[in-house]
Amino acid sequence: MSRPPLPPFDAETAAIKTRVAEDAWNSRDPDKVALAYTPESQWRNRETFLQGREEIIAFLMRKWAREQDYRLIKEVWAFRENRIAVRFAYEWRDEQDQWFRSYGNENWEFDETGLMRRRIASINDVPIEARERLFHWPQGRRPDEHPGLSDLGL
């Protein structure tokens, strides 16, 4: 199974790969998201270390049970050969209706078939007021006309 675009990446293919990842995460479908990773993919997500699709799926199920009304924007920061670095922000609320904007960076490494074999994520959560939210599209894919991170000053 391959997941185009394939490495080596250029500016256009890195941007496409990043948008495809953003769209998958905004689906909030752990099974769909996990298919972008190798069966033995290694993750570091904050303080959590995972390996393999089953652990990724279980992690994402817990994540999205906690992070309600999740909406994410990713942007390419840098790319080279089979690696892409992205920055991102996402908004979500907890069970007490406290809103957060989470900011982070991810380093991705892909195999020759375009599957991600390594994901290293560093993330910080900032409490925000509901009136400070910037991501207002309906649940799911961010509309093409919605501003990206740089456009929003993030």
N, C-alpha and C positions, 0 to 999 in steps of 0.2 A: 504494500500500500504506500503510495506517495502523497504528499501534501504540498502541492505547488503554492507559491513559487519555491524553487529549490535553490540552495546555495551553489555558487557564491552569490551573495546579494549585492545589488547596486541600490541607489537611492530609491528608485521606483519599486523594486521588488521588496525592499525592506519596509517601505511604507504600506504596501499591499499586505505583507505578512502581519504587520502590526495591526492593521484594520481588521483583518480576518480574526486575529486573536481577540481584539476588543469586542467584535460582534459575538463571538462564541461566549465570552465571559458575560456579556450583557444578556445572553439567553438564559443564564442561570440554570443551565442543564449540565450537571456534572458529567454525565455519560458523553455528551457531545464534546465538552471541553477536553476530557481525558483522551479522546481520539487524536488530538493534535500532538500527543506526547508518545515517546517510545514506550513499549511495555515495561522497560526497566528504568524509565526516566528518574532522575534524581532532582529533588527540590530542597531548597531552603526557603521557607516562608516565615519571616520574622524569626522566632525562636524554634520553629517546628521544622524537622527534617523528615522528608518523605522519600519513598522509593517505590515506583511502579504505579500503574494505573489504578489498581484497587485502592491503594492508600490515597491517591489523588482524589478519587471519587468520594471516598468517605470524608476526607478533609473538606471538600467543596460543599458537601451536604451539610456539615456542621457550620461552615462559614455562612452559607446563605440562610440557614435557619436563624442565625443570630443577626446578620446584617440585612435587615429588611429594607425594601424599596431601593435596592442597590442599583446604581448607575455609574458607569465607568467610561473614562476617556484615556486613551493611550497615545503617545507620540514618540516617534523615533528620536533617539538622542544621538546614536552613532551606530555604525555597522562596519563589518570587515569579514570577508570570506564567509564563514558559516556561523557568524555571531551577530547578534543585534542587541543593543542596549536601548531600553525604552524608559521613559518617565511616564507616570500616570497619576491620576487623581480619581477618586470615586467618592460618591456621597451615599450615605445610608443612615438608617436610624435603628436604635436598639428597642428593646421591649418597653422601655419607659418613655419612648418617643423623643429621646435625645438624639439630635442629628449630629453627624460627624462628616468631615471631609478627610479622607485618608490620602496621603501623598506618598509616593514611593518611586523606586527605581527597580528595574529588573534587568538582569543579564541573561540572555538566552544563547544556548548553543544547540545547533541542529545537526542531525546526521545527513547523509547524502540523499535520503528520500524526503527531506523537508520536515521530518518529525523532530520535535524538541527533545533533546536527551538530557539537558540540564537547564534548570531555572533557579536563579538566585534572586530573591526579592527582599528588599529592605523597605519597611512601611512605617509611617508615623500617622497617628490619628489625632485630629484636632476637633474638639467640640465646636459646633456652630449652631446658631439660631436658625430656625426654619426659614426665616426671612432672608438669610444669607445664602441659601441654596442657589446654585447656578445650573444644575442639571435637572431640567423639568420635562424631558420628553417622556412619552408613555413607556412603560416597562418593555424592554427588548432593545433592538438595535437603535443606536443613536442615528437620528436622521442626518442625511448628508449635508443639509443646510445648517445644522447646529454647529456653533463655533467649537473649535478645538482648544486645547490647553493654552497655547500661545495667544490665540485670539481672545481668550477670557482673562489673560494676564496672570495665569497660573503657572 
